[in-house]
């Protein structure tokens, strides 16, 4: 049933998938590895990473683990910390209660036996969250309906131990299948949906939701959860229909900081199916109207704003009704712009180019979401398979990550955390590339000079410089050139290779690079 639903959704919402360059050949990732890993290993001295701005709401619980690379132990100190917040000097976790509305400029210092680093962070206490794209982990594409509390705890452990949290990954998000289902192959996921008070009951693999979020929070990380506005989720588990406020309050009481709200079976209600409740508007038979698309998200968005917790609101409805035009207006912080990327991993460049068409709607607190980063060990979305090492060519993985960073897309890794390898971490954990993603301007890159084989994507950064991706989608190496006139700049400009973290020198008029097949060269250009 759930597979059918997911398959149905993918067929319904996605274009026909052309044969791929890699899945048909079933190539071994190792044979595609570049002769060198792009990202240099972290240095022993501290390097503070993470966003320069952080949004939160007054009076709510505050939790922020300072992302910082370098040999531990590291000793942290912070100047300008408002009252109500305290720092744990050895873990770098800032916690407490969000101060009154206003901007608070912090100066963070990290010191170890090898050196020190200093970085600013502006806490913006107001009504906005997710001032930079959310970063974290989501279980879906590795564990599907096999997910357990234990696996989520392990994911949180690995986020810390692998160094991912040190470059900014912070959300640990449960996807579908944590609730009970009316029917399922696994009897341990079948049981009462709600208790006598109508409160949702997690299935037996999630015996203690509060214990789980406490575990995640103790590491300075945040926790995410998933449901649907319909009666059933896409996996056929219990949804929030007619229990929206009760469920949202339950999620907050459990301690969740992020909610993915997945359309799924709500389509039936929105197109005039029997909602069993005269108070729930229906929009006539057939495709929902714009109001029909918006209704459940506005309902939940309004509820989340009233909670005494900051909950980032992730709309998942595959781009219907041009969600990028109104997702922010209904309280969303990010919205999927297309169907499940798990079905289209061979079309990364196409998906990205389509997503970038909505660039004008990308801004701090409101992000276009082309779906998760699926590299390393991931399960086949068509059969919800056991994770296998992705056959995606190595250079394409660097291109994938570059595109998501240039587009200011949420950076949510969705592979098997227990099998993270050096190469996958090398793609996921380059702080200079991630800094482009987290840039406070929140711009989504603009595609310029596109040919069949190559294109440029340009993103303006807050310091006045530009990040430029020189992409080659072809199967052979190609020279790609960026002219200063195309960037509306002139004179001598410094060019820095962001993946290798290396200045390439000063260039007059243009920069050209040999870009590997299906790969990228990503540079920062500025005086
Ligand atoms: C899909 C959604 C996926 C995943 C799945 C769970 O609709 O796009 O990201 O959440 O449902 O069943």
Boltz pocket constraint, residues with backbone or C-beta under 6 A from the ligand:
constraints:
  - pocket:
      binder: B
      contacts: [[A, 9], [A, 140], [A, 175], [A, 176], [A, 233], [A, 234], [A, 235], [A, 262], [A, 264], [A, 316], [A, 339], [A, 340]]
      max_distance: 6.0
